[in-house]
Amino acid sequence: MSESFLLGNYERYALQVESGEGCYVFDPHGNRYLDMISGIGVNAFGYCHPRITAVLLEQARRCVHTSNLVSHGNQEKLAEKLCRVSGLERAFFCNSGTEAMEAALKAVRARSAPGKSRLVALRGSFHGRTMGALALTGQPELRRNFVFPGAEVTYVEPDDLSALAAAIGEDTAAVVLEPVLGEGGIIPLEDEFLQAARRLTRAVNAYLISDEVQCGLGRTGKYFAYQWAGIDPDIVAVAKPLAAGLPLGATLFTEDAAQWLPPHSHGTTFGGGPLACRVAVEFLDMVGEVLPAITELSELFLARLEALRHKHPVIRQIRSKGLMYGIQLSVPGRPIVEAALGRGLFINCTQETVLRLLPPYIVEEPEMDEAVRILDDALTTAQPPEA
């Protein structure tokens, strides 16, 4: 199919998806592919899950869109659920993760006093592709052409406690971090680092923002990845799986942080519509049911992947947290991704040398075995040279 009318900003893999079911997608010829990237973490319950499909159709027959000039019950139900599982107190709904981060940054900017506007972020981090979110992203090649004047950001290495302490001072407005760096190569932050970020920000009256767009909402085995460290951020951004494939993001605030976005300071036309919110309510109910099993599933999959590491010298390390896996290679990963795709497994590569897997929460041992078998074959037949 021609893409001559599309903006050429994506370097796509050679797969056209016609439909999906469970953990699999199908091309127009009926060929089946095991999807272990889950729409980049969006399809947490796979494709066409009967519960998601049922509530989607039910709500679509009632009302799809209202605008935020009026209220509807689904939005309030979803806000309450998110606040209860996160420990925060207010929710703002939008359409994507980068918009969720923009709302967080606007609150920080509104609160900032003269001499207290510096942000601290992590090298290798990714927070979205709007101008504000890119200003925080710790990957220079992504933000190079888009940093706006006045952006004051100090970047520190993940888990570098001394650098973090040196970066946070009286001029710090907020520290922004992903508890598990996703696009950065699946790098889980140590609990001690997260706890230090909370302690240091409190000491200088700065906000702590947790970007949970990829690692949140059950993927690590808790509702939010920051909960493993026992901390309580001031602002949390979520999106990807929240509405099981429909566009929906949310920014969660403490009461103190929420006060900086009063009426008329921020808004959205589409965010938090009846359809997306109804599906998201169902999604959170489903997450609550499977959450106890995610840690066990993640360990089963990790054991299989570790067996591959011992077999293939090009695998230098496997990083993981829950159902998030980064296979660090000593060679470029794209040829291996393409070899796997040709054998019916869909994963992706980030940071050029990291194979990223984000399996759906419904993955079972037969799918794990299939994924590892294909990866084994792809690693063998691609025959990448040693670094």
N, C-alpha and C positions, 0 to 999 in steps of 0.2 A: 504493500500500500504506500502511495506517495505521501510524503510529508512536506511537499513544496510550499504549502501555505502556512506552515508552522514556523515560529521563531526557532532558529537553530541553536538553542542554548543547552540542549541535552545531548549527551553522547550515549545513545541508547544501546542496549544489548539486542541481539538478533532474536527477539521474541515478540510476537503480537498476541495479546491475550484476548480470547473470545469469551471465555466464561471461567468460572471457578466453583469448586465444591470442596469443602473441608480444607485440607492442607494442600490442595492441588489447583493449578490453573491449566486451562486447555487452549491450544491455539486454534485457528480457523479450520485446520485439518484434523482436529480431534486428538492431536498428540498431547500427552499429559506431562506436566512438570511439577515436581515437588517444590513448593515455595517455602524456603527456609529464611526468607527475608521479610515475609509478611507485609508486603507493601511498605517497607521501611518502618516496621513496627506498628502499622495502623491496623491490620487485620488480625487482631489478637485472638479472635475466635474463628479464624479462617474465613472461608468464603461461604456465603449463603447459609449461615447457621440458622436453623429453623426458628429459634427464639427471636433472633434479631430480625429475620425476615417477617415474622408474624407481627411484631410491634411496629415495624416500619410501614407495613401495608395498612395496619389498623389506623395508625396516626395519619398516614397520607390521605385516607378517606375522610378524615375529620378536618384537618387544617395543617398546611405545610408552613405558612409564613404569616406573621402578624405585624412585624416591626416592634421596636422597643418603645413606641408611643403608648402601648398598652401592655398589660401583664398577662401571663398565662401560667397555669398550674405546673406544667412540666418544668419550666425554668426554676421555679421556687423549689420543687422537689429535688432537682438535680443540685442546686446550690446547697441545700441542706445536707444532702448526702456527701458532697465533696468536703464541706466544712467539717462534718462529723468525723470523716475518716482521716482528714489531714490535721485537725487540731487548729485550723485557722477559722476566721470568723466572717469573712465576706468574699463573694465570688463575682467576678466580671466575666461575661462570656463573649467570645470573639469567634474567629473562623480558623485560626491556625496557631502554630507554636510561635512563630515570629511575631504575630500580633499580640499574643499573650506576653511576650517579653517586652514589647513596646509599651503596653499598659504598665508593666512593672517599672520601666525606665521613666515613664512620665511621672509616676508617683514619686520616684526618687528625685527627679529634677525639680518637681514642685516643692519638695521638702528642703532642697539644698539651700543653704545660706551662703553668702559670700565667703570664700575661703574654704568651703566644704563641698566640693563638687567632684572630687576624684573617685573613680571607680577602680576596683581591683578585679581582675579576671585571670583565667588560667591559659597558659600557652597550650595550643592544640585544641582549645574548646571551640564549640560551634553553637551559636544561639539564634540563627535565622538569617534571612537575606534582605530584610529591610535595612534602611540606613542606620537606625539606632542599634538594632541587633548586630549588624556587621561591625559597628564600632567596637563592640565587646569581643567579637570572635577572635580567638587567639591563633588564627592562621593568616599570616600576612598576605599570602597569595590570593585569598578570598576578599580581603578588605582593602587591598591596595588602591583601587580606583574609586573607592566609595566612602572613605573616611571624611567626615565633615569637619570644618574648622571648629575648634573649641572642645573636641572630644579629648577628655583627660582620662586615660586608662593606663594602669600599671599592670603588666602581665607577669605572673609568677609560674614556675614549674609546678605541675601537680605533685602533691605530697611533700613539697619543700617547706617545712615548717619555719625555718629561719627566714626564708625569702618572704613568706606570708607575713610573718611578724614585722619584718622591715618595711613591707609595702603598706601596711595599715597604720594610719596615723590620724591626727585630729582633722586633716583635710579630706578624709575618706567619707564619702557619702554612702557607698554600698560595696559589698563584695558579692560577685555573681559567679556561681559555679554549677557545674553538672556533677552530681554525686557519682555518676558513671559517664565519662566522656564517650559519646557515641560515635559521631563522625570522626572524632579524634583517634579512634582505633580501639574502642571498648577498654577504657582505662578506669577501673573502680578506684575511687579515692579512699584512702585509709580513714577509718573512724576517727583516729586521733587528729587527722588533718581537718576533718569536718567539725569536730568539737573545738579545735583551736580557732577555726574561722568564726564560730558562734561566740566564743569567749572574747576574742579580740574585737569583733564588731560591737559587742555590747559595751566594751570598755571605752570606746570612742563615740558611742551613740550613732553608729552606722547600721544600716540595714543589711541583713543577710538574705540573698535571693537564691533560691534553689530552682534551677532549670531542670524540670522533670519531664520535658516534652518527650524524650525517648525512653528514659529509664523509669518513668513513673507508672502509676495505675496498674500495679501488680507484676510488672515484668521481672523485678528482682526477688519476688517472694514476699514483699510487703506492699501495701498500697503505694508508698513513696519510698524512694531509695534513701532519703535522708533519715528515715525512721530507724535504719540499721544502726546509726550512730547515736540515736536517742536525743537528737537536737530538734529545735523548733524554729524554723526560719520565719522571717517577717513577711516574705512574699514567695509564692510558689507558682511556677508556670507549668501548665499541662496542655496536652493536645493529642497528638497522634492517634492512639486507640480509643479516645474518649467516646466517640459516637460510632465506633465499629465500622468506619469507612466513610461516614458523612463528615464534611468539614465542620470541626468544632474545636475550639480551644478555650481555656479558662485561666484567669489569673486569680489566685487566692491571696487574701490579705488578712493580716491582723487588723483589729479595729484602729490601731494607731496608724498603720500604713494606709488604710482605706480612706482616712480623713483627707488625704492629699489629692484625691480625685472626687471632688464634690460635684453636684449637678452642673452640667454643661461643660465639664472639663475633659470629658472623653466619651466616646460612643461608637456605635456600629449599626449598620443597617441590617445585616444578616445574622450577626452573632446571637446565639441563644434562641433560635427559632423553635417552634413547637415540635417539629419533626426530629431535628437533631437532638434536642433535649430529651424527648421521650425515648429515643434509642439509647442515649447515654445512661438514663436511669436504669434501663434493662441491663446494659453492659456492666454497670457497677454492681448490680445484684449478682450477675454471673461471676464477676471477679471475686466477690466475697465467698462464693461457693467453691471456687477452684484454688483460691490462694493457698490453703494448706498443702496442696499437692505440687505447687510450682517448684519449691525447693527440691523435692524428691525427683521430679522430672529433670530439673536442671543438672542434678548430680549424675543421673543416669546418662544423659547426653554428654556431659563433660568427660565421664570415664571412657566413652567410646572415642571421643575426639583425642583424648590423651594417648590412646592406643595408636592412633595415626601419627602422633608426634614422635613416638618411639620408632616408627617404621620409616618416616620420611625426614631426612636430615635438613631439608629446606624449611621445615617448621621449627622456628626458633623458640616460640613460646605460645601458650594459649592463655588468654586472659578472659575471665568470665565473672559475671555476677548474675545469678538467676538465669533466666533464659536470654542472656546476652553473651555472645562469644566473639572474641577477636583472635583469629589465628595469625600470629605474626610470622611472616615469611622472610627469608633472606633473599628473595627474588621478587620481581613484579608479580602481582596477583591477578591481573586481568586475564592473561592467557589461561590460568587455571579456572577462573570463573567461566570463561567461554567454553573450555573443555567440559566442565561440569554441566553447563547449560545444554551442550550438545548431547549429553547423556541423560537429560531429564531432571537436573537439579538446578534450582534458581537460588543463587546467593549473590552477594556483591563484594566489591573491593573498595576499601577506603584507605586514605593515606598511601596509596600506591602499592603497599606491601602487606596489607591486613585484609584477610578474608573475614567478612562480617556475617554472622548468622543471628537472626532474631526470630526464632521459631514461634509459631502460634501456641497459645496456651493449651490447645487441644492436641498437641503433638503426643504421639504414643511411641512405644518401643519399635514397632515395625517401621514407622517413618524415620526414626533415628537410625536404624540399621540401614535403611535404603540410602539416606543421606551420606552416611559414612562410607558405604560401599562405593557410591559414585565419586565421592571426594577422593577416596583411595585410588580409584581408577584414573581420575583426572590428574592427580598428583604424579602418578606413575607414567602415564602416556604423554603428558605435556612435556616431560623431561626438561624442566627448567635448569639452566646452568647454575652451578654453585656460585654464591657471591664470593 
